[in-house]
């Protein structure tokens, strides 16, 4: 289950009041991209994709955190009864499905880390998980950017970017290029940065 678009917008606005930042614009760009790509892919629900893209970083409501935003968003959406949105909060940072691939600080307790590890092991990624991972990798606060530009930015900010994660992002783009029948950058009206 996931909220309506209207409710998701309300959730985001309230969250940004708690912790303003560029993450709001990034979330909106990711949501727009997810909707546009889903519209081009047979069998995907564009409204669902939009809502899930809008809420993927909702854990940022609870402050400036690294892995903490994954945990907080996951738990927050579960508490609201939005299991599908919770799943996206959990999976969006792990395109290989493994905790070890996380880029950033592990700023949660060992118990919380183990909760995430076990939840990831028990989670089967679907096309919505993959779509939001892709959109997260092309959505900057200022708009759509080349995936390589976004990954280089993350590498600069965090000091590294695992090659396996980089390769997986490229694989995700190729997957959705095939699914949509054309380059996803054409679909999201890519802008140069």
Secondary structure, DSSP 4 states (H G I P E B T S, - for coil): ----HHHHHHHHHHHHHHS-STHHHHHHHHHHHHHHHHHHSTT--HHHHHHHHHHTTGGGGG-S-SHHHHHHHHHHHHHTT-HHHHHHHHHTT-TTS-GGG--S---S-HHHHHHHHHHHHT----HHHHHHHHHHTTEETTEE--HHHHHHHHHHHHS---HHHHHHHHHHHHHHHHHHTS-HHHHTT----
